[in-house]
């Protein structure tokens, strides 16, 4: 049975609602109700292409009537397989609109007047108070009950007919026949001679031992005589031994094992003073910092990384809106505009009208490296927002489609949590604590698949933190990959030389905590956090080993690290080059972390808190991976990596990403 059903306006006014259980009635009035969660996490963010929304054991389905800006919602327990919900929503929408369309049109017009500011605030409040929905929709409860009962009875009948037991087959009571022709006869195949079978078995055993030679015989050997069971011998002993291949001799690298001195001379991650420079490290500091990509300092002295700029003047939507009389832009969006040429005059858009346009929109998004599944859902959401809309004239239609797509992308990419990582760090470090309690450092864990650049971009984040005057401890928890610890040691050495303003020495502001290879990563992270707390470090950056999203043992190990240390942020590091793979990686990483960390006894599971996208400078304006990643998790992209120096870190602005996706 249903738990809740409601009809509301997109402006937030609930026109009618019904709860079928006391528990559902109490839950419907709370902010954590499934309907409120649907509005916050799906409708506002533009995730309207999903078949259903699930939250806290409830399944929620919905449909729109765009012309009157209405939302019809049904909620029920997820464990119940209610097959009639879609048909119920369609019938509910059609019947409600048919019965109350004049009243609804007047109400929507009043809402638009309030929204546009044509009414004063006092008049707006008085206008809303005068609407008596109970009186306007009198008799609707009875109509809804009949409608619901009809669908429920029909579904029950279908279940009964589906599970109706099949009548058992009657036994055959025909008496046995006296006709001898019906008696089964024995096989006419003669029984093989036992000795012949024995010979065949022995020949097969000899062949399996390799004495019978290769299939079809070989040089110096004859075939096995399956009839006699005898094997022929090699032609000669010398011919037999000549066929034995010799194994490859192992190469010897010196007569003795290398000494500790020789091994130390090959370890370039350790600081070695150069006699020609009076003990100073002979490194090119200019190669570590690109002055052209250095960030800026605010009035408060905070160091901010630059924004990624895609360039101006390529936005097809902006050109279309500013130059309505000009020639339509070329490219995929220009082709989409030409598809609208036949939609002239005032009319209501239908699914059939929008189908070719949405297909062109989908192809455009996929050319921008958006995953196919995400492109489908975005286009479906745009289509749902346009079906039933009244448009007038070609330009109005074209602009409506472009504006709807731009609005949908903006809603998806707009973060629902703060992306100001520095503010989160300073808030934790400045929060008051009891006198006996020692302050814990802010911890960030970097996770991702192999080879995406976790260690390199961790060092870029470390440089940014050092520039803001924070002490950073890097925990080397990649105890599997050869050279992982040495790579971080080189980064720490370089960052120690750069200093706060890229010139002065910052020795003591960054350190490496490592325990070598083959150790438990979760234990090393816990020890590193404790060491940072005892030595007054502000931030701990935890580097983890790369792993594929389908490797369950390694994902369990990562979830153990997360559950036992409870980092403040879990940042997924992914490539900008991936398309469909981004969806698979993020979905499985997030699900595995949530499932395995909650199963470890830590309570609620932890998922991905944000993303860092690497190799951003290699994709030009094909930035669809950002849209795919944000759509899958609902979490923001905090930074993008765009080069090989410590200053090659950028922030993304939603408007810039939308402009790049919509550009021709």
C-alpha positions as CSV (number, residue, x, y, z in Angstrom):
1,X,0.0,0.0,0.0
2,X,1.0,3.6,-0.4
3,X,2.4,5.7,2.4
4,X,2.1,9.2,1.1
5,X,0.7,11.1,-1.9
6,X,0.9,14.8,-2.5
7,X,0.2,17.5,-5.2
8,X,2.2,20.7,-4.9
9,X,3.3,23.7,-6.9
10,X,6.9,24.2,-7.9
11,X,7.0,27.3,-5.8
12,X,6.7,25.2,-2.7
13,X,2.9,25.4,-2.0
14,X,1.3,22.0,-1.1
15,X,-2.1,21.9,-2.7
16,X,-3.2,18.5,-1.5
17,X,-1.6,15.6,0.4
18,X,-2.7,12.3,2.0
19,X,-0.8,10.0,4.4
20,X,-2.0,6.5,4.8
21,X,-0.3,5.5,8.1
22,X,0.3,7.5,11.4
23,X,4.0,7.0,10.9
24,X,3.9,8.4,7.4
25,X,1.8,11.3,8.6
26,X,4.3,12.2,11.2
27,X,7.2,11.8,8.8
28,X,5.6,13.9,6.1
29,X,5.7,17.0,8.4
30,X,9.4,16.7,9.2
31,X,12.2,18.1,7.1
32,X,13.7,14.6,6.7
33,X,10.6,13.3,4.9
34,X,11.2,11.4,1.6
35,X,9.3,14.1,-0.3
36,X,11.4,16.9,1.1
37,X,14.6,14.9,0.5
38,X,13.4,14.4,-3.1
39,X,13.0,18.1,-3.6
40,X,16.4,18.9,-2.1
41,X,18.5,16.2,-3.6
42,X,16.8,15.5,-7.0
43,X,14.5,18.2,-8.2
44,X,16.5,21.2,-7.2
45,X,19.7,19.7,-8.5
46,X,18.1,18.8,-11.8
47,X,18.2,15.0,-11.3
48,X,14.7,14.5,-12.7
49,X,15.5,11.8,-15.2
50,X,15.8,9.0,-12.6
51,X,12.9,6.5,-12.6
52,X,12.6,6.7,-8.8
53,X,14.2,8.2,-5.8
54,X,15.1,6.1,-2.7
55,X,15.6,7.4,0.8
56,X,15.6,5.7,4.2
57,X,13.7,2.6,3.0
58,X,11.2,4.6,1.0
59,X,10.8,4.7,-2.8
60,X,9.5,8.0,-4.3
61,X,8.1,8.5,-7.8
62,X,6.9,11.7,-9.4
63,X,5.6,13.4,-12.5
64,X,5.3,17.0,-13.7
65,X,2.6,19.1,-15.4
66,X,4.8,21.9,-16.6
67,X,2.0,24.1,-18.0
68,X,0.6,24.7,-14.5
69,X,4.0,24.0,-12.7
70,X,2.6,21.1,-10.7
71,X,4.4,18.1,-9.1
72,X,2.6,14.9,-8.3
73,X,4.5,12.7,-5.8
74,X,3.8,9.1,-4.5
75,X,5.9,7.5,-1.7
76,X,5.8,3.9,-0.5
77,X,8.0,1.4,1.2
78,X,10.8,0.3,-1.1
79,X,10.4,-3.4,-0.2
80,X,6.9,-3.4,-1.7
81,X,6.8,-4.1,-5.5
82,X,3.9,-1.8,-6.4
83,X,3.5,-2.2,-10.2
84,X,0.6,0.2,-10.6
85,X,2.4,3.4,-9.3
86,X,3.3,4.7,-12.7
87,X,-0.2,4.2,-14.0
88,X,-1.7,5.8,-10.9
89,X,0.5,8.9,-11.3
90,X,-0.6,9.3,-14.9
91,X,-4.3,8.9,-14.1
92,X,-4.0,11.1,-11.0
93,X,-2.4,13.9,-13.1
94,X,-5.0,13.7,-15.9
95,X,-8.0,13.5,-13.5
96,X,-6.8,16.3,-11.2
97,X,-6.1,18.7,-14.1
98,X,-9.4,17.9,-15.8
99,X,-11.5,18.6,-12.6
100,X,-9.7,21.7,-11.3
101,X,-7.9,23.3,-14.3
102,X,-9.7,26.8,-14.0
103,X,-8.9,27.1,-10.3
104,X,-5.3,26.0,-10.9
105,X,-4.8,28.4,-13.7
106,X,-6.0,31.3,-11.5
107,X,-3.8,30.2,-8.7
108,X,-0.6,29.9,-10.9
109,X,-1.3,33.4,-12.3
110,X,-1.5,34.7,-8.7
111,X,1.8,33.0,-7.9
112,X,3.5,34.6,-10.9
113,X,2.2,38.0,-9.8
114,X,3.7,37.6,-6.4
115,X,7.0,36.3,-7.8
116,X,7.3,39.1,-10.3
117,X,6.7,41.7,-7.6
118,X,3.6,43.2,-9.0
119,X,2.0,42.8,-5.6
120,X,3.3,44.3,-2.4
121,X,4.5,42.0,0.3
122,X,1.4,42.6,2.4
123,X,-0.9,42.1,-0.6
124,X,1.0,38.9,-1.5
125,X,0.5,37.5,2.0
126,X,-3.2,38.4,1.9
127,X,-3.5,36.8,-1.5
128,X,-2.1,33.5,-0.3
129,X,-4.3,33.5,2.8
130,X,-7.4,33.8,0.7
131,X,-6.8,30.5,-1.1
132,X,-8.9,27.8,0.5
133,X,-7.6,24.5,-1.0
134,X,-9.8,22.3,1.2
135,X,-12.9,24.1,-0.2
136,X,-11.5,24.3,-3.8
137,X,-10.7,20.5,-3.9
138,X,-13.8,19.4,-2.1
139,X,-14.8,15.9,-3.1
140,X,-11.3,15.1,-4.4
141,X,-10.6,12.7,-1.5
142,X,-13.4,10.4,-2.6
143,X,-12.4,10.5,-6.2
144,X,-8.8,9.6,-5.3
145,X,-9.9,6.7,-3.0
146,X,-11.9,5.2,-5.9
147,X,-9.0,5.7,-8.3
148,X,-6.5,4.1,-5.9
149,X,-8.9,1.2,-5.0
150,X,-9.3,0.4,-8.7
151,X,-5.6,0.2,-9.4
152,X,-5.0,-1.8,-6.2
153,X,-7.7,-4.3,-7.0
154,X,-6.5,-4.7,-10.6
155,X,-2.9,-5.4,-9.3
156,X,-4.2,-7.9,-6.8
157,X,-6.1,-9.7,-9.6
158,X,-3.0,-9.9,-11.7
159,X,-1.0,-11.3,-8.9
160,X,-3.6,-14.0,-8.2
161,X,-3.8,-15.0,-11.9
162,X,0.0,-15.1,-12.0
163,X,0.4,-17.4,-9.0
164,X,-2.6,-19.6,-9.7
165,X,-1.5,-23.2,-9.0
166,X,-1.4,-25.5,-12.1
167,X,-3.6,-28.6,-12.0
168,X,-1.5,-31.7,-11.5
169,X,-1.4,-34.1,-14.4
170,X,-3.7,-37.2,-14.1
171,X,-1.9,-40.5,-13.9
172,X,-2.1,-42.8,-16.9
173,X,-4.6,-45.5,-16.1
174,X,-4.3,-47.3,-19.5
175,X,-3.8,-51.1,-18.8
176,X,-0.7,-52.7,-20.1
177,X,-0.8,-54.0,-23.6
178,X,-0.3,-57.7,-24.5
179,X,1.3,-56.8,-27.8
180,X,4.9,-58.1,-27.7
181,X,5.9,-55.5,-30.3
182,X,5.7,-52.8,-27.6
183,X,8.2,-54.5,-25.3
184,X,11.6,-52.7,-25.5
185,X,14.2,-54.7,-27.2
186,X,17.9,-55.0,-26.1
187,X,20.5,-53.1,-28.0
188,X,21.9,-54.7,-31.0
189,X,25.3,-53.3,-30.4
190,X,27.7,-56.0,-29.5
191,X,29.7,-55.8,-26.3
192,X,33.3,-54.9,-26.9
193,X,36.0,-57.4,-26.0
194,X,37.4,-56.7,-22.5
195,X,41.0,-57.1,-23.7
196,X,40.4,-54.5,-26.5
197,X,39.1,-52.0,-24.0
198,X,42.1,-52.6,-21.7
199,X,44.5,-52.0,-24.6
200,X,42.7,-48.7,-25.5
201,X,42.9,-47.5,-21.9
202,X,46.6,-48.3,-21.7
203,X,47.3,-46.5,-24.9
204,X,45.4,-43.4,-23.7
205,X,47.5,-43.4,-20.4
206,X,50.7,-43.6,-22.4
207,X,49.6,-40.7,-24.6
208,X,48.8,-38.6,-21.5
209,X,52.3,-39.3,-20.1
210,X,53.7,-37.9,-23.3
211,X,55.1,-41.1,-24.6
212,X,52.8,-41.2,-27.5
213,X,54.2,-38.0,-29.0
214,X,52.3,-34.9,-30.1
215,X,49.0,-35.0,-31.9
216,X,49.6,-36.4,-35.4
217,X,53.1,-37.6,-34.4
218,X,56.4,-35.9,-34.4
219,X,59.8,-36.2,-35.8
220,X,61.7,-39.2,-34.4
221,X,58.5,-40.6,-33.0
222,X,55.7,-42.7,-34.4
223,X,52.0,-42.7,-33.7
224,X,50.5,-44.8,-31.0
225,X,48.9,-47.9,-32.4
226,X,45.5,-47.7,-30.7
227,X,44.6,-51.2,-31.9
228,X,47.5,-53.0,-30.3
229,X,48.2,-50.6,-27.5
230,X,52.0,-50.7,-28.3
231,X,54.1,-47.6,-28.5
232,X,57.1,-47.2,-30.8
233,X,60.4,-46.1,-29.4
234,X,62.5,-43.1,-30.5
235,X,64.7,-43.5,-33.5
236,X,67.8,-42.8,-31.5
237,X,68.9,-41.5,-28.1
238,X,70.8,-38.6,-29.6
239,X,67.7,-37.5,-31.6
240,X,65.6,-37.6,-28.4
241,X,68.0,-35.6,-26.4
242,X,68.5,-33.0,-29.1
243,X,64.9,-32.1,-28.9
244,X,65.1,-31.0,-25.3
245,X,65.2,-27.2,-25.1
246,X,67.7,-25.6,-22.8
247,X,66.3,-23.0,-20.3
248,X,67.4,-19.4,-20.6
249,X,70.4,-18.7,-18.5
250,X,69.9,-16.0,-15.8
251,X,71.9,-12.8,-16.2
252,X,74.3,-12.1,-13.4
253,X,74.6,-8.5,-12.3
254,X,77.9,-8.5,-10.4
255,X,79.5,-11.2,-8.3
256,X,78.2,-10.0,-4.9
257,X,75.1,-8.2,-3.5
258,X,75.3,-4.4,-3.5
259,X,76.5,-2.8,-0.3
260,X,74.6,-0.2,1.8
261,X,76.9,2.5,0.5
262,X,76.1,1.6,-3.2
263,X,72.4,1.4,-2.5
264,X,72.5,4.8,-0.7
265,X,74.3,6.4,-3.7
266,X,71.4,5.3,-5.9
267,X,68.7,6.8,-3.7
268,X,68.1,10.3,-5.1
269,X,65.3,11.0,-2.7
270,X,67.6,11.7,0.2
271,X,69.1,15.1,0.7
272,X,72.8,15.2,-0.4
273,X,74.8,18.4,0.1
274,X,76.8,19.5,-3.0
275,X,80.3,20.6,-2.3
276,X,80.3,23.0,-5.1
277,X,77.5,25.0,-3.6
278,X,78.7,25.2,0.0
279,X,76.3,22.6,1.3
280,X,73.2,23.9,-0.4
281,X,71.0,21.6,-2.4
282,X,71.7,21.9,-6.1
283,X,68.2,22.0,-7.4
284,X,66.5,24.3,-9.9
285,X,63.8,26.1,-7.9
286,X,62.5,27.8,-11.0
287,X,61.5,24.5,-12.4
288,X,59.3,23.7,-9.4
289,X,57.2,26.9,-9.5
290,X,55.6,28.5,-12.5
291,X,55.4,32.2,-11.7
292,X,52.8,32.7,-14.5
293,X,50.4,30.3,-12.7
294,X,51.0,31.5,-9.2
295,X,47.8,32.4,-7.3
296,X,46.9,35.7,-5.8
297,X,46.8,36.9,-2.2
298,X,43.7,38.5,-0.7
299,X,43.6,41.5,1.6
300,X,43.6,39.1,4.5
301,X,46.9,37.6,3.2
302,X,45.3,34.3,2.2
303,X,46.8,32.6,-0.9
304,X,44.1,31.6,-3.5
305,X,44.7,29.5,-6.5
306,X,43.6,30.9,-9.9
307,X,40.4,30.1,-11.6
308,X,40.5,28.0,-14.7
309,X,39.5,30.2,-17.7
310,X,38.3,28.6,-20.9
311,X,38.3,31.8,-22.8
312,X,35.4,34.1,-23.8
313,X,33.3,34.5,-26.8
314,X,32.5,30.8,-27.5
315,X,29.2,30.5,-25.6
316,X,26.5,29.7,-28.2
317,X,23.7,30.5,-25.6
318,X,25.1,33.9,-24.9
319,X,25.4,34.8,-28.5
320,X,21.9,33.5,-29.2
321,X,20.4,35.6,-26.4
322,X,22.3,38.7,-27.2
323,X,22.0,38.6,-31.0
324,X,18.5,37.4,-31.6
325,X,18.4,38.7,-35.1
326,X,21.9,37.6,-36.0
327,X,22.8,34.4,-37.9
328,X,22.4,31.2,-35.8
329,X,25.7,29.8,-34.5
330,X,27.2,26.9,-36.4
331,X,28.1,23.6,-34.8
332,X,26.0,21.1,-32.9
333,X,24.0,23.7,-31.0
334,X,23.4,25.6,-34.3
335,X,22.1,22.4,-35.8
336,X,19.8,22.0,-32.7
337,X,18.5,25.5,-33.5
338,X,17.8,24.6,-37.1
339,X,15.7,21.7,-35.9
340,X,13.4,24.3,-34.2
341,X,12.8,26.2,-37.4
342,X,9.5,24.4,-37.9
343,X,8.2,25.3,-34.5
344,X,6.8,28.7,-35.3
345,X,3.8,30.4,-33.8
346,X,2.3,30.0,-30.3
347,X,2.0,26.4,-29.4
348,X,2.5,23.9,-26.6
349,X,5.6,21.8,-26.9
350,X,5.1,18.0,-27.0
351,X,7.5,15.1,-26.6
352,X,7.3,14.5,-30.4
353,X,8.4,18.1,-31.1
354,X,11.4,17.9,-28.7
355,X,12.6,14.4,-29.6
356,X,14.9,15.4,-32.5
357,X,16.2,18.4,-30.6
358,X,17.0,16.3,-27.5
359,X,18.8,13.8,-29.6
360,X,21.0,16.5,-31.1
361,X,21.6,17.8,-27.5
362,X,22.7,14.4,-26.4
363,X,25.2,14.0,-29.2
364,X,26.6,17.5,-28.4
365,X,27.1,16.5,-24.7
366,X,28.8,13.2,-25.7
367,X,31.2,15.1,-27.9
368,X,32.1,17.1,-24.8
369,X,33.1,13.9,-23.1
370,X,30.0,13.6,-21.0
371,X,29.2,9.9,-20.2
372,X,26.4,8.5,-22.4
373,X,24.3,7.6,-19.4
374,X,24.6,11.1,-17.9
375,X,23.9,12.7,-21.2
376,X,20.7,10.7,-21.5
377,X,19.5,11.7,-18.1
378,X,20.3,15.4,-18.6
379,X,18.4,15.5,-21.8
380,X,15.5,13.7,-20.3
381,X,15.4,16.2,-17.5
382,X,15.5,19.1,-19.9
383,X,12.7,17.5,-21.9
384,X,10.5,17.0,-18.9
385,X,10.9,20.7,-18.0
386,X,9.8,21.8,-21.5
387,X,6.9,19.4,-22.3
388,X,3.7,21.4,-21.9
389,X,5.4,24.8,-22.1
390,X,3.8,27.4,-24.4
391,X,6.2,29.1,-26.8
392,X,5.7,31.8,-29.4
393,X,7.9,32.3,-32.4
394,X,11.1,30.6,-33.5
395,X,13.5,32.7,-31.4
396,X,11.5,32.2,-28.3
397,X,11.5,28.4,-28.8
398,X,15.3,28.3,-29.5
399,X,16.1,30.4,-26.5
400,X,13.8,28.4,-24.3
401,X,15.7,25.2,-25.1
402,X,19.1,26.7,-24.7
403,X,18.1,28.4,-21.4
404,X,16.6,25.2,-20.1
405,X,19.9,23.3,-20.8
406,X,22.0,26.0,-19.3
407,X,19.8,26.0,-16.1
408,X,19.9,22.2,-15.9
409,X,23.7,22.1,-16.1
410,X,24.0,24.9,-13.6
411,X,21.8,23.2,-11.1
412,X,23.8,19.9,-11.4
413,X,27.2,21.6,-11.1
414,X,26.3,24.0,-8.3
415,X,27.7,22.4,-5.1
416,X,25.4,21.7,-2.2
417,X,28.3,21.9,0.3
418,X,31.0,24.5,0.7
419,X,34.1,24.1,-1.5
420,X,36.1,26.5,0.6
421,X,38.5,23.9,2.0
422,X,40.6,26.6,3.8
423,X,37.6,27.8,5.7
424,X,36.8,24.3,6.9
425,X,40.4,23.8,8.1
426,X,40.5,27.2,9.9
427,X,37.0,26.5,11.4
428,X,38.2,23.2,13.0
429,X,41.5,24.6,14.2
430,X,39.8,27.7,15.8
431,X,36.9,25.9,17.4
432,X,37.0,26.0,21.3
433,X,38.0,22.9,23.1
434,X,38.1,21.9,26.8
435,X,41.4,22.7,28.5
436,X,42.4,19.1,29.0
437,X,41.7,18.1,25.3
438,X,44.4,18.4,22.7
439,X,43.4,19.7,19.3
440,X,43.2,17.2,16.4
441,X,44.7,18.1,13.0
442,X,42.5,18.4,9.9
443,X,42.9,15.2,7.9
444,X,42.4,14.7,4.1
445,X,42.5,11.3,2.4
446,X,43.2,11.0,-1.3
447,X,41.8,8.0,-3.1
448,X,41.5,6.8,-6.7
449,X,42.5,4.3,-9.3
450,X,46.1,3.6,-10.4
451,X,48.1,6.3,-12.3
452,X,45.8,9.3,-12.1
453,X,48.2,11.5,-10.2
454,X,47.3,11.2,-6.5
455,X,50.8,11.8,-5.1
456,X,51.6,14.7,-7.5
457,X,48.4,16.6,-6.9
458,X,48.6,15.9,-3.1
459,X,51.9,17.8,-3.2
460,X,50.2,20.7,-5.1
461,X,47.5,20.9,-2.3
462,X,50.4,20.8,0.2
463,X,52.0,23.8,-1.5
464,X,48.7,25.7,-1.4
465,X,48.4,24.9,2.4
466,X,52.0,26.0,3.1
467,X,51.4,29.3,1.3
468,X,48.5,29.9,3.7
469,X,50.8,29.4,6.7
470,X,49.7,25.9,7.8
471,X,52.0,23.1,8.9
472,X,51.4,20.0,6.9
473,X,52.3,16.3,7.6
474,X,52.2,13.9,4.6
475,X,51.4,10.3,5.6
476,X,52.9,7.8,3.1
477,X,50.1,5.1,3.3
478,X,50.9,3.7,-0.2
479,X,52.9,0.8,1.1
480,X,52.5,-1.3,-2.1
481,X,53.8,0.6,-5.1
482,X,57.6,0.6,-5.5
483,X,59.0,4.2,-5.2
484,X,55.8,5.6,-3.6
485,X,57.6,6.6,-0.4
486,X,60.6,8.0,-2.2
487,X,58.4,10.0,-4.5
488,X,56.8,11.7,-1.5
489,X,60.2,12.2,0.1
490,X,61.3,14.2,-3.0
491,X,58.1,16.3,-2.9
492,X,58.7,17.1,0.8
493,X,62.3,18.0,0.1
494,X,61.2,20.4,-2.7
495,X,58.4,21.9,-0.7
496,X,60.7,22.5,2.2
497,X,62.9,24.7,0.0
498,X,60.1,26.7,-1.6
499,X,58.8,28.4,1.6
500,X,55.7,30.5,2.2
501,X,56.2,33.0,-0.6
502,X,58.0,30.7,-3.0
503,X,61.4,32.1,-2.0
504,X,62.1,31.7,1.8
505,X,62.9,28.3,3.3
506,X,59.9,26.5,5.0
507,X,61.8,23.7,6.8
508,X,59.6,22.4,9.5
509,X,56.4,23.4,7.8
510,X,56.1,20.1,5.9
511,X,57.3,16.7,7.0
512,X,56.9,13.1,5.8
513,X,55.6,10.3,8.0
514,X,56.5,6.9,6.6
515,X,57.1,3.4,7.8
516,X,58.3,1.8,4.6
517,X,56.6,-0.9,2.6
518,X,54.4,-3.8,3.3
519,X,52.8,-2.3,6.4
520,X,49.1,-1.8,7.3
521,X,48.0,1.5,5.7
522,X,45.3,2.1,8.3
523,X,47.7,1.8,11.1
524,X,50.2,4.2,9.5
525,X,47.5,6.8,9.0
526,X,46.4,6.5,12.7
527,X,50.0,6.8,13.8
528,X,50.5,9.8,11.5
529,X,47.5,11.6,12.9
530,X,48.7,11.0,16.5
531,X,52.2,12.3,15.6
532,X,50.7,15.4,14.0
533,X,48.6,16.0,17.1
534,X,51.6,15.7,19.4
535,X,53.8,17.9,17.2
536,X,51.3,20.7,16.4
537,X,50.7,20.0,12.7
538,X,47.6,21.7,11.3
539,X,46.8,19.3,8.4
540,X,47.5,15.7,7.6
541,X,47.5,14.6,3.9
542,X,47.0,10.9,3.6
543,X,48.3,9.3,0.4
544,X,46.8,5.9,-0.5
545,X,47.7,3.2,-3.0
546,X,45.9,3.2,-6.3
547,X,43.4,0.4,-6.8
548,X,40.8,-0.6,-9.3
549,X,37.2,-0.1,-8.3
550,X,36.3,-3.8,-8.8
551,X,39.0,-5.1,-6.5
552,X,37.0,-6.0,-3.4
553,X,39.9,-6.9,-1.0
554,X,41.7,-3.6,-1.7
555,X,38.4,-1.6,-1.4
556,X,37.8,-3.2,2.0
557,X,41.3,-2.2,3.0
558,X,40.6,1.4,2.0
559,X,37.3,1.4,3.8
560,X,39.2,0.1,6.9
561,X,41.5,3.1,6.7
562,X,38.5,5.5,6.4
563,X,36.5,3.8,9.2
564,X,39.4,3.6,11.7
565,X,40.7,7.2,11.1
566,X,37.5,9.1,10.2
567,X,39.2,11.8,8.0
568,X,37.6,15.2,7.7
569,X,37.6,15.0,3.9
570,X,37.8,12.1,1.4
571,X,38.9,13.4,-2.0
572,X,38.5,11.2,-5.1
573,X,41.3,11.9,-7.6
574,X,40.2,11.2,-11.2
575,X,41.3,12.0,-14.7
576,X,39.6,14.5,-17.0
577,X,40.3,12.2,-19.9
578,X,37.8,9.5,-19.0
579,X,34.2,9.5,-20.2
580,X,31.9,6.6,-19.3
581,X,34.6,5.2,-17.0
582,X,34.3,8.2,-14.7
583,X,30.7,7.1,-13.8
584,X,31.8,3.5,-13.1
585,X,34.9,4.5,-11.0
586,X,33.1,7.1,-8.8
587,X,29.9,5.0,-8.3
588,X,31.8,1.9,-7.2
589,X,34.3,3.8,-5.0
590,X,31.5,5.7,-3.3
591,X,29.4,2.6,-2.8
592,X,32.2,0.4,-1.6
593,X,33.4,3.1,0.9
594,X,29.9,3.5,2.3
595,X,29.1,-0.2,2.5
596,X,32.4,-1.5,3.8
597,X,33.1,1.4,6.3
598,X,29.6,1.0,7.8
599,X,30.1,-2.8,8.0
600,X,33.3,-2.3,10.0
601,X,31.3,-1.2,13.0
602,X,31.8,2.5,12.7
603,X,28.1,3.3,12.3
604,X,27.1,5.3,9.2
605,X,29.3,4.7,6.2
606,X,31.5,7.5,4.7
607,X,31.4,8.3,1.0
608,X,33.3,10.6,-1.3
609,X,33.3,14.3,-0.1
610,X,34.8,15.9,-3.1
611,X,36.8,15.4,-6.3
612,X,40.1,16.6,-7.7
613,X,40.3,16.2,-11.4
614,X,43.8,15.8,-12.9
615,X,45.2,16.4,-16.5
616,X,42.7,19.1,-17.0
617,X,44.9,20.9,-19.4
618,X,44.7,18.0,-21.9
619,X,41.0,18.2,-22.7
620,X,40.6,21.8,-24.0
621,X,36.8,22.5,-23.7
622,X,35.8,18.8,-23.6
623,X,35.1,19.0,-19.9
624,X,32.2,16.5,-19.7
625,X,34.0,14.4,-17.0
626,X,33.3,17.2,-14.5
627,X,29.6,17.0,-15.3
628,X,29.6,13.2,-15.1
629,X,31.4,13.1,-11.8
630,X,29.3,15.8,-10.1
631,X,26.1,14.2,-11.4
632,X,27.0,10.7,-10.0
633,X,28.0,11.8,-6.4
634,X,26.4,15.2,-6.0
635,X,29.7,16.3,-4.5
636,X,31.7,19.3,-5.8
637,X,35.0,19.4,-7.7
638,X,37.4,21.2,-5.3
639,X,40.4,21.6,-7.5
640,X,41.7,20.6,-11.0
641,X,45.3,19.8,-11.8
642,X,46.7,21.4,-15.0
643,X,50.5,20.9,-15.1
644,X,53.6,19.5,-13.6
645,X,54.7,22.3,-11.2
646,X,53.4,23.0,-7.6
647,X,51.4,26.0,-8.8
648,X,49.5,24.2,-11.4
649,X,46.3,23.9,-9.4
650,X,43.1,25.6,-10.3
651,X,39.5,26.2,-9.1
652,X,36.5,25.7,-11.2
653,X,33.6,28.1,-11.6
654,X,30.2,26.7,-12.5
655,X,29.6,29.4,-15.1
656,X,32.9,28.7,-16.9
657,X,32.2,24.9,-17.0
658,X,28.7,25.5,-18.4
659,X,30.1,27.9,-21.0
660,X,32.7,25.3,-22.1
661,X,30.1,22.5,-22.3
662,X,27.7,24.6,-24.4
663,X,30.4,26.1,-26.6
664,X,30.4,25.0,-30.3
